[in-house]
Amino acid sequence: MSISSHVPINHLICSSGKQSIQIRVLPLAGETTLRKDSFLKIKVQFFDAIGSPETMSPVLRWETPDLTEKLLPTVIHQEVFTAEVPYRQVGWHQSEAIEDNEIQVNAAVNFYKKMYTLVRDGKNDEFLQLLSVRLHDIDEATYINGADNVKEWYELIGKLKGDGYILSDFPEETRSVLYGNKKVLNITRMNGTPILNFVNKEKDTFNFPFLIHKVLGHNSYTIIR
């Protein structure tokens, strides 16, 4: 079975120039090697959001090597491509490198617990204030002008409640993943789903992920994406 999906990456590009992307192909849960019939194809495409979006130009193509000859525990590949965007953001270029140790991870988990509690307790204005940089940067990177993020968030929360979605309990165990030269951190549930995970009676889910960082000279985490 093959699955194809489109994933926007503009919000992960801070400015024009060379962009580095790392691709990691891992085994299925409970398995130690990649299956011989597994494969992954990556294609990064550019389209003109202002001019003609129908015209797409590939800037990067990559696919996994032949896996039928030998068993591999993982495939890790680094690629570079050039992007041209009409904006420039600080992003995580002025962020501190995060050490992957117990103290740093526990502090990050506590920050995620804070954000989780704000959503659980309906303190939406306080939650949105901590989300303000993320919302601004993503709107700019995806060319959205005049978005009312506050209104849209309240409408989203109202729809989730109306459709019977309930915020899942905060997990007893979490996993941490570092990105962006170890300057961006994500705390997730053990199965990789976001901390803000909503589920209804039919087991349909809605996830709201976010990433955190530390601004240089500051000792506390803030939301960056």
C-alpha positions, 0 to 999 in steps of 0.5 A: 500500500502506498500513501501520498500526501502534500505537506506545506513547508513555507512556515519552516523557511525563515528566509531566502537562500539554501535550506537544509532538510534531513530525511529519516526513514525508520522501521515500523513500531516493534520492528528493528529493520526496514521492510524490503518492500518499503520505500519513500519518495520526496519531492519539494516543489516551488509554486508562485503564490502571487502569480500562477500557482498552477505552475509548479517547479520541482527543486528537490527529488529523492527516494530511498535506495533499493532495500531488497538487497540488505536489511537496514535499521534506518535510512538517514539522508541530508539534502540542500535546496534553494528557496526564494521567499518574499519575507525574512524572519528571525525564526530559530536563527537566534535561538540557543542550542538545546541539550538533550538531557533530563533537566532540559526535557523536564523543563520542556515537558512542564511548558507543554503541561502549561499550554495543555492546562490553558486549553483544558481550562478554557483560558484561550486568551492566555493560550493565544498570547503565548502562541502569537509569534507562531501565528504571526510568522505562519500567516506571513510565510503562507501569505495570509493577510488580515487573518483573525486568529483569535476568532478562528481559534474560538470557532475551532474550539466551539466546533470541537466541543459541538462535535463531541471532541474531548482533550485527551489526558496529559500523557504519563510518558512523553518523547522529545525530538530536536530539529533545526540544529538542536534549536527547536524542540517538540514534545509528543506522546509516545506514539508521536501524536501531539500533546494537544490531541482531541478525540470523539466517541467515534475515535476521530482525532484532531491534533494541534502541534506546536514547537518550542525554542529558547531565545538567546540570553533567555532561560525559558521556553517559548513557542516558535512554530 
